[in-house]
Amino acid sequence: MKLNQNLLVNTAEKSLENAKELLDEAALLKQNNKLSRSYCLYQLSIEEVGKSLFCILFVIDGDLGNKEKAKLFEKNFVSHKSKTKQSILIDTFIARIIFKGNYEGALSFLIDSNDEMEKLNMINDYKNYSLYTSIVNNEVRKPSEVISNLLVEKISTKAINRYSVTQGFISTVIKALPTLKEFKFNNPNHNINIEKSVSDFWKEIIE
């Protein structure tokens, strides 16, 4: 993979377009009570949102000529768990929009996101459960016996919110890329650390 700005921006845009297509198809399956496959498509949409964020953040903050950073990017690009994790990080922005002035609501929402962050393996397992007959707790289960309406309702809300906020974020970033790149050039030691921003936001909410 030979990385350049145009390739990454194009990937970010098309990943979001695909995320929306996955959302639309998941909704059709949900309406027709095909919950297991609906769940899978919602989770894939979440991963596409994460992929889109990886691409655009690497354009802003990454050194495209740095082989080590490029190698890490390529690893995250194909990792289901890494893409899910990146998508979850956007929840801090969602909390600011949905729960502005609602401390209890924001805290509950972010605690749920933090819990999700700690269960990336389980999230990936449930994606597999939604497609294949599996052995779960020593019992043979087909997808329809594992994926409930409640699970689909929860993941659909997460997927839709993350897509909507990420779409606005990436659209704004792409328009501002020349300014952002100029800032980066003039401030070479300035780094965007999304995980630190999330940590600082958590401290602000909790304290």
Secondary structure as UniProt FT lines:
FT   HELIX           5..31
FT   TURN            32..33
FT   HELIX           35..61
FT   TURN            64..65
FT   HELIX           67..78
FT   HELIX           80..88
FT   TURN            89..90
FT   HELIX           91..98
FT   TURN            99..101
FT   HELIX           103..117
FT   TURN            118..119
FT   HELIX           120..129
FT   TURN            130..131
FT   STRAND          134..136
FT   TURN            137..138
FT   STRAND          139..141
FT   HELIX           143..146
FT   HELIX           149..175
FT   HELIX           177..186
FT   TURN            188..189
FT   HELIX           194..206
//
